């Protein structure tokens, strides 16, 4: 595939530090290039993400650091797709409406906890309100497992 036919995809994360979903970016994004997908990652500035940024660059994935999430709308205009990986639920509300379409959300969340008594249902209610509801502003929601997809469809 020629460079002109590559699909530029912006991956945006509000992660304050590295955890499982950021490791997922490092594992998956370098594999997209041979498929004609050119990923670009947008990471917050901060020392806690410096090593991840360096590792992504070493794997051939360009990284743009940002301090103001409001700048992401302009920074990602030339991407064919914008993919959000969100920690803070407020990011959905603040950022999704400002981004050009198409906008996808990747859900890495632990969707079901085995809490005792009624705490499981309280967790689900909180998730529905803080994350699942705002995710509806995205054009598509992608989960990282078939189980997660079924759970999201059934519960949220």
Residue frames as qw, qx, qy, qz and C-alpha x, y, z in Angstrom:
[[0.000, 0.890, 0.455, 0.000, 0.00, 0.00, 0.00],
 [0.414, 0.470, -0.035, 0.778, 1.44, 3.38, -0.93],
 [0.223, -0.230, -0.477, 0.819, 1.81, 6.11, 1.73],
 [0.249, -0.049, -0.160, -0.954, -0.85, 8.15, -0.07],
 [0.616, -0.260, -0.571, -0.477, -3.42, 5.42, 0.40],
 [0.357, -0.112, -0.779, 0.503, -2.76, 4.97, 4.13],
 [0.389, -0.735, -0.428, -0.352, -5.59, 5.78, 6.50],
 [0.193, 0.340, -0.489, 0.780, -4.50, 8.24, 9.21],
 [0.597, -0.589, -0.518, -0.168, -6.12, 7.41, 12.55],
 [0.012, -0.573, 0.412, -0.708, -5.76, 9.63, 15.61],
 [0.659, -0.380, -0.635, 0.134, -5.73, 7.81, 18.96],
 [0.111, -0.643, 0.207, -0.729, -6.48, 10.22, 21.81],
 [0.657, -0.374, -0.620, 0.209, -6.03, 9.36, 25.46],
 [0.235, -0.823, 0.110, -0.506, -6.46, 11.43, 28.59],
 [0.876, -0.256, -0.343, 0.223, -4.47, 8.91, 30.63],
 [0.238, -0.927, 0.250, -0.145, -2.50, 10.49, 33.49],
 [0.344, -0.556, 0.756, 0.033, -0.19, 7.46, 33.68],
 [0.446, 0.254, -0.788, -0.339, 0.46, 4.09, 32.04],
 [0.628, -0.063, 0.654, -0.418, -1.95, 1.26, 32.76],
 [0.591, 0.137, 0.787, 0.115, -3.43, -1.62, 30.78],
 [0.528, 0.768, 0.352, -0.080, -5.11, 0.45, 28.07],
 [0.110, 0.897, -0.362, -0.230, -1.89, 2.32, 27.35],
 [0.418, -0.339, 0.817, 0.208, 0.02, -0.95, 27.12],
 [0.627, 0.479, 0.613, -0.027, -2.68, -2.02, 24.65],
 [0.358, 0.907, -0.065, -0.212, -1.82, 1.02, 22.49],
 [0.126, -0.707, 0.664, 0.206, 1.84, 0.03, 22.52],
 [0.513, -0.061, 0.852, 0.081, 1.04, -3.57, 21.61],
 [0.552, 0.565, 0.612, -0.045, -1.60, -2.97, 18.94],
 [0.275, 0.893, 0.007, -0.356, -0.79, 0.27, 17.12],
 [0.117, -0.589, 0.673, 0.431, 2.55, -0.82, 15.61],
 [0.423, 0.121, 0.886, 0.149, 0.69, -3.75, 14.03],
 [0.435, 0.726, 0.416, -0.334, -1.64, -1.45, 12.11],
 [0.037, 0.705, -0.401, -0.585, 0.96, 0.00, 9.75],
 [0.160, -0.135, 0.886, 0.414, 1.23, -3.12, 7.52],
 [0.250, 0.539, 0.802, -0.061, -2.57, -2.98, 7.18],
 [0.206, 0.512, 0.377, 0.744, -2.44, 0.49, 5.65],
 [0.366, -0.869, -0.312, -0.115, -3.43, 2.28, 8.85],
 [0.437, 0.394, -0.308, 0.747, -1.18, 5.09, 10.04],
 [0.501, -0.729, -0.454, 0.108, -1.80, 5.60, 13.77],
 [0.201, 0.510, -0.259, 0.795, -0.90, 8.82, 15.54],
 [0.516, -0.525, -0.625, 0.260, -1.15, 8.98, 19.33],
 [0.070, -0.698, 0.063, -0.710, -2.07, 12.06, 21.32],
 [0.654, -0.334, -0.570, 0.368, -0.78, 11.82, 24.91],
 [0.302, -0.946, -0.089, -0.075, -1.03, 14.30, 27.73],
 [0.350, 0.639, -0.489, 0.479, 2.20, 15.97, 28.73],
 [0.675, -0.620, 0.256, -0.308, 3.67, 14.67, 31.94],
 [0.024, -0.586, 0.808, -0.051, 6.59, 12.67, 33.18],
 [0.650, -0.046, 0.701, -0.289, 4.43, 9.61, 33.90],
 [0.799, 0.509, 0.290, -0.137, 3.86, 9.17, 30.13],
 [0.106, 0.819, -0.481, -0.295, 7.35, 10.03, 28.87],
 [0.335, -0.294, 0.879, 0.167, 8.55, 6.43, 28.62],
 [0.583, 0.455, 0.666, -0.100, 5.37, 5.35, 26.81],
 [0.399, 0.868, -0.029, -0.295, 5.79, 8.19, 24.33],
 [0.041, -0.671, 0.695, 0.254, 9.38, 7.13, 23.69],
 [0.467, -0.026, 0.883, 0.044, 8.40, 3.47, 23.26],
 [0.582, 0.653, 0.439, -0.206, 5.65, 4.35, 20.78],
 [0.272, 0.860, -0.317, -0.295, 8.10, 6.45, 18.74],
 [0.226, -0.472, 0.834, 0.173, 10.60, 3.57, 18.76],
 [0.502, 0.241, 0.830, -0.015, 7.85, 1.31, 17.38],
 [0.169, 0.160, 0.585, 0.777, 7.19, 3.77, 14.56],
 [0.109, -0.756, -0.636, -0.105, 4.06, 5.36, 16.02],
 [0.177, 0.430, -0.073, 0.882, 4.20, 9.17, 16.01],
 [0.361, -0.605, -0.618, 0.349, 3.21, 10.85, 19.27],
 [0.027, 0.602, 0.049, 0.796, 1.92, 14.35, 19.86],
 [0.330, -0.328, -0.660, 0.589, 1.94, 15.57, 23.46],
 [0.143, -0.642, -0.300, -0.692, -0.75, 18.01, 24.61],
 [0.147, -0.093, -0.636, 0.752, -1.54, 19.92, 27.77],
 [0.403, 0.236, 0.207, -0.860, -4.85, 21.44, 26.67],
 [0.416, 0.258, 0.871, 0.050, -7.47, 18.88, 25.58],
 [0.384, 0.773, 0.266, -0.430, -9.24, 21.70, 23.76],
 [0.088, 0.663, -0.540, -0.510, -6.40, 21.71, 21.22],
 [0.438, -0.038, 0.886, 0.147, -7.17, 18.14, 20.12],
 [0.558, 0.661, 0.440, -0.242, -10.04, 19.19, 17.85],
 [0.346, 0.868, -0.256, -0.248, -7.69, 21.22, 15.64],
 [0.221, -0.573, 0.774, 0.151, -4.75, 18.83, 15.97],
 [0.454, 0.048, 0.889, 0.038, -6.77, 15.87, 14.69],
 [0.530, 0.585, 0.103, -0.605, -8.67, 17.52, 11.83],
 [0.430, 0.549, -0.596, -0.398, -6.60, 15.83, 9.12],
 [0.231, -0.134, 0.958, -0.103, -7.20, 12.32, 10.55],
 [0.403, -0.133, -0.705, -0.569, -9.71, 10.06, 8.85],
 [0.684, -0.507, -0.503, -0.153, -10.93, 8.80, 12.24],
 [0.091, -0.576, 0.511, -0.632, -10.54, 9.91, 15.84],
 [0.749, -0.243, -0.617, -0.003, -10.41, 7.12, 18.47],
 [0.279, -0.682, 0.338, -0.585, -10.80, 8.02, 22.14],
 [0.694, -0.147, -0.657, 0.255, -9.47, 5.96, 25.00],
 [0.219, -0.696, 0.062, -0.681, -10.77, 7.70, 28.12],
 [0.373, -0.082, -0.756, 0.531, -10.00, 7.54, 31.83],
 [0.067, 0.247, 0.428, -0.867, -11.94, 10.55, 33.10],
 [0.255, 0.576, 0.775, 0.042, -15.68, 10.41, 32.28],
 [0.085, 0.830, 0.153, -0.529, -15.74, 14.21, 31.95],
 [0.197, -0.358, 0.608, 0.681, -13.55, 13.84, 28.86],
 [0.239, 0.406, 0.833, 0.291, -16.46, 12.33, 26.93],
 [0.058, 0.855, 0.479, -0.189, -18.65, 15.32, 27.67],
 [0.138, -0.817, 0.149, 0.540, -15.96, 17.93, 27.07],
 [0.198, -0.445, 0.657, 0.575, -14.16, 16.46, 24.07],
 [0.415, 0.285, 0.839, 0.206, -16.49, 14.28, 21.99],
 [0.329, 0.823, 0.436, -0.155, -18.76, 17.11, 20.81],
 [0.001, 0.871, -0.242, -0.427, -15.77, 19.17, 19.66],
 [0.388, -0.304, 0.761, 0.422, -14.12, 16.50, 17.50],
 [0.508, 0.353, -0.432, -0.656, -14.80, 16.04, 13.81],
 [0.878, 0.044, 0.403, -0.254, -16.59, 12.83, 12.89],
 [0.817, -0.335, -0.424, -0.201, -16.14, 9.95, 12.76],
 [0.182, -0.591, 0.598, -0.511, -15.38, 9.54, 16.45],
 [0.806, -0.123, -0.574, -0.073, -14.91, 6.13, 18.04],
 [0.453, -0.655, 0.457, -0.397, -14.57, 5.19, 21.67],
 [0.645, 0.152, -0.744, 0.088, -12.57, 2.14, 22.73],
 [0.667, -0.588, 0.148, -0.433, -13.76, 0.65, 26.02],
 [0.506, 0.301, -0.756, 0.284, -11.13, -1.15, 28.07],
 [0.409, -0.464, 0.378, -0.689, -13.05, -0.72, 31.33],
 [0.049, -0.081, -0.967, 0.238, -13.73, -3.45, 33.81],
 [0.381, -0.261, -0.378, -0.802, -17.43, -3.61, 33.04],
 [0.777, -0.427, -0.295, -0.356, -18.68, -5.97, 35.71],
 [0.044, 0.444, -0.738, 0.506, -17.41, -6.32, 39.24],
 [0.621, -0.313, -0.713, -0.092, -18.53, -9.06, 41.56],
 [0.102, -0.366, 0.424, -0.822, -19.37, -6.79, 44.45],
 [0.110, -0.283, -0.911, 0.281, -21.42, -8.12, 47.36],
 [0.132, 0.594, 0.584, -0.538, -25.03, -7.19, 48.03],
 [0.412, 0.826, 0.379, -0.060, -26.34, -4.30, 45.96],
 [0.252, -0.717, 0.295, 0.580, -22.96, -2.69, 45.24],
 [0.424, 0.087, 0.723, 0.539, -22.78, -4.37, 41.80],
 [0.197, 0.742, 0.603, 0.217, -25.97, -2.59, 40.78],
 [0.164, -0.917, -0.055, 0.358, -24.75, 0.70, 42.19],
 [0.401, -0.395, 0.527, 0.637, -21.54, 0.34, 40.13],
 [0.337, 0.379, 0.731, 0.457, -23.60, -0.34, 36.99],
 [0.048, 0.903, 0.424, -0.040, -25.80, 2.70, 37.66],
 [0.270, -0.801, 0.189, 0.499, -22.75, 4.91, 38.13],
 [0.410, -0.142, 0.663, 0.610, -21.11, 3.53, 34.98],
 [0.282, 0.632, 0.675, 0.257, -24.32, 4.03, 32.99],
 [0.033, -0.960, -0.236, 0.147, -24.47, 7.66, 34.08],
 [0.295, -0.804, 0.293, 0.425, -20.79, 8.63, 33.96],
 [0.237, -0.384, 0.725, 0.521, -19.48, 6.66, 30.97],
 [0.338, 0.305, 0.855, 0.248, -22.03, 4.63, 29.00],
 [0.224, 0.841, 0.436, -0.230, -24.38, 7.58, 28.58],
 [0.016, 0.843, -0.248, -0.477, -21.73, 10.06, 27.39],
 [0.378, -0.216, 0.780, 0.449, -20.22, 7.40, 25.09],
 [0.474, 0.593, 0.651, -0.009, -23.40, 7.62, 23.02],
 [0.175, 0.892, -0.072, -0.411, -22.07, 10.88, 21.60],
 [0.256, -0.422, 0.742, 0.454, -19.48, 8.81, 19.73],
 [0.615, 0.338, -0.397, -0.591, -20.24, 7.48, 16.27],
 [0.856, 0.021, -0.512, -0.075, -19.21, 3.98, 17.36],
 [0.518, -0.646, 0.498, -0.256, -18.19, 2.24, 20.58],
 [0.746, 0.321, -0.584, 0.015, -15.65, -0.58, 20.33],
 [0.729, -0.589, 0.312, -0.155, -14.87, -3.02, 23.11],
 [0.140, 0.621, -0.768, -0.069, -11.77, -5.14, 23.36],
 [0.153, -0.055, 0.983, -0.084, -13.70, -8.39, 23.81],
 [0.353, -0.282, -0.711, -0.538, -16.82, -10.14, 22.58],
 [0.373, -0.491, -0.721, 0.317, -17.93, -10.50, 26.19],
 [0.134, -0.358, -0.202, 0.902, -17.58, -6.73, 26.70],
 [0.207, -0.048, -0.469, -0.857, -19.63, -6.01, 23.59],
 [0.419, -0.405, -0.777, -0.236, -22.46, -8.31, 24.70],
 [0.347, -0.479, -0.572, 0.568, -22.41, -6.83, 28.21],
 [0.030, -0.230, 0.024, 0.972, -22.52, -3.25, 26.89],
 [0.303, -0.178, -0.606, -0.713, -25.40, -4.04, 24.53],
 [0.460, -0.444, -0.769, -0.023, -27.37, -5.81, 27.25],
 [0.415, -0.543, -0.494, 0.538, -26.76, -3.43, 30.14],
 [0.143, -0.563, -0.036, 0.814, -26.09, -0.03, 28.63]]
